[in-house]
């Protein structure tokens, strides 16, 4: 028997045995599973709680993890933008103190949940996810800001 046939037989047996003995955990997680797992490990706050903290003058950083384009279109008051793909690399330069109070948000909250979990793993004990994110903030009627000033989102219905 030639070496190429032996090799082919070996790889076939290895492949079949590998599939037969693998379980779903080895196949990887879905994005919703990863987000659900992250959210189960991090603290979350509501837009009402954050609005109250802003009004009370509480000391925390609102961190927008959306893209710069999303941020420039509209963001929460006094928030700063470090997008999701860069947060692990830039957070230590901007906020080296691991006890900094951080509230992270994105459009609806999955990206912020993943970032909050990453910051928790990096030792940022006071990082929280804003439940519902930017969308929940706007739907609550709170002010949004961009280079043109302050505005509120208005719900509208599509006309047929």
C-alpha positions as CSV (number, residue, x, y, z in Angstrom):
1,X,0.0,0.0,0.0
2,X,1.4,3.4,-0.9
3,X,2.1,6.2,1.6
4,X,-0.6,8.4,0.0
5,X,-3.3,5.7,0.5
6,X,-2.2,5.2,4.1
7,X,-2.3,8.9,4.7
8,X,-5.7,9.2,3.1
9,X,-7.1,6.3,5.2
10,X,-5.5,7.9,8.4
11,X,-7.1,11.3,7.7
12,X,-10.5,9.7,6.9
13,X,-10.5,7.8,10.2
14,X,-9.3,10.8,12.1
15,X,-12.0,13.0,10.5
16,X,-14.8,10.6,11.1
17,X,-13.7,9.9,14.6
18,X,-13.4,13.6,15.3
19,X,-16.9,14.3,14.1
20,X,-18.4,11.4,16.0
21,X,-16.8,12.4,19.3
22,X,-17.3,16.2,19.0
23,X,-20.1,17.9,20.9
24,X,-21.8,21.2,20.3
25,X,-19.5,23.0,22.7
26,X,-16.6,22.4,20.4
27,X,-18.6,23.7,17.4
28,X,-18.5,27.2,18.9
29,X,-21.1,29.6,20.3
30,X,-23.6,31.7,18.4
31,X,-23.4,35.5,18.7
32,X,-26.7,35.6,20.8
33,X,-25.1,33.0,23.2
34,X,-22.0,35.1,23.6
35,X,-24.0,38.2,24.3
36,X,-26.3,36.5,26.7
37,X,-23.2,35.0,28.6
38,X,-21.6,38.5,28.7
39,X,-24.7,40.1,30.0
40,X,-25.1,37.5,32.7
41,X,-21.6,38.5,34.1
42,X,-21.9,42.3,34.1
43,X,-23.9,44.9,35.9
44,X,-26.5,46.9,34.0
45,X,-28.1,50.2,34.6
46,X,-31.3,51.7,33.1
47,X,-31.5,55.0,31.3
48,X,-33.6,56.4,34.1
49,X,-30.9,55.6,36.7
50,X,-28.3,57.2,34.5
51,X,-30.5,60.3,33.9
52,X,-30.9,60.6,37.7
53,X,-27.1,60.2,38.2
54,X,-26.4,62.9,35.7
55,X,-28.9,65.3,37.4
56,X,-27.4,64.5,40.8
57,X,-23.9,65.3,39.5
58,X,-22.6,61.8,40.0
59,X,-19.0,61.3,38.8
60,X,-18.8,58.7,36.0
61,X,-17.8,58.4,32.4
62,X,-20.4,57.8,29.7
63,X,-18.5,55.8,27.1
64,X,-20.1,55.4,23.6
65,X,-18.7,52.3,21.9
66,X,-20.4,52.8,18.6
67,X,-18.6,53.9,15.4
68,X,-17.4,57.5,15.1
69,X,-20.0,58.0,12.4
70,X,-22.8,56.9,14.8
71,X,-21.4,59.0,17.6
72,X,-21.2,62.1,15.4
73,X,-24.8,61.7,14.3
74,X,-26.0,61.8,17.9
75,X,-24.8,60.9,21.4
76,X,-25.6,61.1,25.1
77,X,-24.6,64.2,27.0
78,X,-20.9,64.5,27.9
79,X,-20.1,61.1,26.5
80,X,-16.9,60.2,24.9
81,X,-16.4,57.8,21.9
82,X,-14.0,54.8,21.9
83,X,-15.4,52.4,19.4
84,X,-15.7,48.7,20.2
85,X,-12.8,47.5,18.1
86,X,-10.4,49.8,19.9
87,X,-11.6,49.9,23.5
88,X,-9.2,47.3,24.9
89,X,-6.3,49.1,23.4
90,X,-7.2,52.7,24.4
91,X,-9.0,52.5,27.7
92,X,-5.8,52.1,29.7
93,X,-4.3,55.2,28.1
94,X,-7.4,57.3,28.7
95,X,-8.5,55.9,32.1
96,X,-5.6,54.0,33.7
97,X,-7.3,53.9,37.1
98,X,-9.1,50.6,37.3
99,X,-11.7,52.0,39.7
100,X,-13.0,54.6,37.2
101,X,-16.8,54.5,37.1
102,X,-17.7,53.7,33.5
103,X,-21.1,53.4,31.8
104,X,-20.9,51.9,28.3
105,X,-23.5,52.2,25.7
106,X,-24.1,51.4,22.0
107,X,-27.2,51.5,19.9
108,X,-29.3,48.9,21.7
109,X,-26.7,47.4,24.1
110,X,-25.0,44.2,22.7
111,X,-21.8,45.8,21.7
112,X,-21.6,47.7,25.0
113,X,-22.3,44.4,26.9
114,X,-19.4,42.7,25.2
115,X,-17.1,45.7,25.9
116,X,-18.2,45.9,29.5
117,X,-17.4,42.3,29.9
118,X,-14.0,42.8,28.3
119,X,-13.3,45.7,30.7
120,X,-14.4,43.6,33.6
121,X,-11.8,41.0,32.6
122,X,-9.2,43.7,32.3
123,X,-9.9,44.7,36.0
124,X,-12.3,47.6,35.5
125,X,-14.5,46.7,38.5
126,X,-16.9,49.7,38.0
127,X,-17.9,49.3,34.4
128,X,-21.6,48.9,33.7
129,X,-23.7,48.4,30.6
130,X,-26.5,50.9,29.8
131,X,-29.5,48.6,29.2
132,X,-31.2,49.4,25.9
133,X,-28.4,51.8,25.0
134,X,-28.8,54.9,22.8
135,X,-32.2,53.8,21.5
136,X,-33.7,53.5,25.0
137,X,-32.3,56.9,25.9
138,X,-34.0,58.5,22.9
139,X,-37.2,56.6,23.4
140,X,-37.3,57.9,27.0
141,X,-37.4,61.4,25.6
142,X,-34.0,62.5,26.9
143,X,-31.8,64.9,25.0
144,X,-29.3,63.8,22.4
145,X,-26.4,65.9,21.2
146,X,-24.3,66.4,18.1
147,X,-22.3,69.1,16.4
148,X,-25.6,71.0,15.7
149,X,-26.6,71.1,19.3
150,X,-29.3,69.4,21.4
151,X,-32.3,67.6,20.1
152,X,-34.8,64.9,21.0
153,X,-35.8,61.9,19.0
154,X,-39.4,61.9,17.9
155,X,-41.3,58.7,17.2
156,X,-42.9,58.6,13.8
157,X,-45.1,56.3,11.8
158,X,-44.4,55.3,8.2
159,X,-47.2,56.5,5.9
160,X,-48.4,54.2,3.2
